[in-house]
Amino acid sequence: MKIKLGGYGVLKNYVGPAENGREIDIAESKPIKDIIKEMNIPDGMVMLISVNDEQKNFDYLPQEGDDIKLIPPISGG
């Protein structure tokens, strides 16, 4: 099953920019939290998940063709 995965901010370093994302192939549907772990993204680095422009939780099971964007905690100064 193919999905598109991208990130904002520092998460671009792990999965590529959200604007064009990276297509990945997963053998079976598994929660997004497991995919994040497999991508070696440190705990707490992903604050929000957007799937096809809708907010989802970490237990969401991706479907074929989903466009997933990972959003880090917002920080400012």
Secondary structure as UniProt FT lines:
FT   STRAND          2..7
FT   HELIX           9..11
FT   HELIX           12..15
FT   TURN            18..20
FT   STRAND          22..25
FT   HELIX           32..38
FT   TURN            39..40
FT   TURN            43..44
FT   STRAND          48..51
FT   TURN            52..53
FT   STRAND          54..56
FT   TURN            58..59
FT   TURN            64..65
FT   STRAND          67..71
//
